């Protein structure tokens, strides 16, 4: 698959709540995930197993997802990005708005890195 095809598949999986299931197909086993400093996760997570665990940790923090919006991907060479916005109720926090830009790098037909940019204090 090329970068556009991978981007389209990931965005569709995110829109249908199946991004976790698509990781095996779309991500390299050695992929790296980067988060903003000051967030709820380690700044750097290495390997598909670690990325899956981080996703499970996020799911365990969420009480309810009220809405989500994922933009169409923008592709440039072997990178793509999309905007993600959510309204969620977090356990022990309450209802919040979340918004981020996700940037992905693709090599040899797999996502090798993901990087998330967002305010470190979610908007209520």
C-alpha positions in Angstrom: 0.0 0.0 0.0 1.1 3.5 -0.6 0.9 6.4 1.8 -2.5 7.6 0.5 -4.0 4.2 0.8 -2.7 3.7 4.3 -3.9 7.2 5.3 -7.4 6.4 3.9 -7.6 3.1 5.7 -6.5 4.6 9.1 -8.9 7.5 8.8 -11.8 5.2 8.0 -10.8 2.9 10.9 -10.7 5.9 13.3 -14.1 7.1 12.1 -15.7 3.7 12.7 -14.0 3.1 16.0 -11.8 0.3 14.6 -8.4 1.9 14.7 -7.1 -0.6 17.3 -8.0 -3.6 15.0 -6.2 -2.0 12.0 -2.9 -1.5 13.8 -1.6 -5.0 12.9 -2.2 -4.3 9.2 -1.1 -0.7 9.1 1.7 -0.3 11.7 5.3 -1.6 11.7 6.2 -3.8 14.7 8.9 -1.2 15.4 6.7 1.9 15.1 7.2 4.8 17.5 4.5 7.0 19.0 5.2 10.6 20.3 3.0 12.6 22.6 3.1 16.1 23.9 5.1 16.7 27.0 2.8 17.3 30.0 0.1 14.9 28.8 -1.2 11.7 30.3 1.3 9.4 28.5 5.0 8.9 28.1 6.4 11.3 25.5 7.8 8.3 23.5 6.3 4.8 23.2 8.3 2.3 21.2 6.9 -0.8 19.3 3.5 -1.9 18.3 2.9 -3.7 21.6 3.6 -0.5 23.5 1.3 1.5 21.2 -1.5 -1.0 21.7 -1.0 -0.8 25.5 -1.2 3.0 25.3 -4.5 2.8 23.4 -5.9 0.4 26.0 -4.8 2.8 28.7 -6.6 5.7 27.0 -9.8 3.6 26.6 -9.7 2.7 30.3 -9.7 6.5 31.1 -12.8 7.1 29.0 -16.2 6.7 30.4 -18.2 7.7 27.2 -17.4 9.1 23.8 -20.1 11.5 22.8 -18.8 12.6 19.4 -15.7 12.3 17.3 -14.6 14.0 14.1 -11.7 12.9 12.0 -10.7 15.0 9.0 -9.7 13.6 5.6 -6.0 13.0 5.5 -3.5 15.4 3.9 -0.7 13.5 2.3 2.8 14.8 1.4 5.4 12.3 0.3 5.6 9.6 2.9 3.8 11.6 5.6 0.1 12.3 6.2 -1.8 14.2 8.8 -5.4 14.6 10.0 -7.3 16.6 12.6 -9.1 14.7 15.4 -11.7 16.2 17.7 -13.6 14.5 20.4 -16.2 15.2 23.1 -15.7 12.6 25.8 -16.5 12.0 29.5 -13.3 11.0 31.2 -13.4 9.1 34.5 -12.8 11.3 37.5 -12.7 14.4 35.2 -16.0 14.8 33.5 -17.0 15.9 30.0 -14.3 17.6 27.9 -13.5 18.6 24.4 -10.3 17.3 22.9 -8.6 18.4 19.7 -5.3 17.3 18.1 -3.3 17.1 14.9 -1.9 13.7 14.2 1.1 13.3 11.9 2.1 9.9 10.6 5.2 8.7 8.7 5.1 5.7 6.3 8.0 3.5 5.1 7.8 0.2 3.3 4.0 0.2 3.3 3.7 0.5 7.1 3.2 3.4 9.6 6.6 3.8 11.3 5.8 6.8 13.5 2.8 8.8 14.8 3.1 12.2 16.5 0.2 14.0 18.3 0.0 17.7 18.8 -2.6 19.1 21.2 -3.1 21.5 24.1 -1.9 19.8 27.3 -4.9 21.1 29.2 -8.2 19.8 27.6 -11.0 22.3 27.1 -14.1 21.8 29.3 
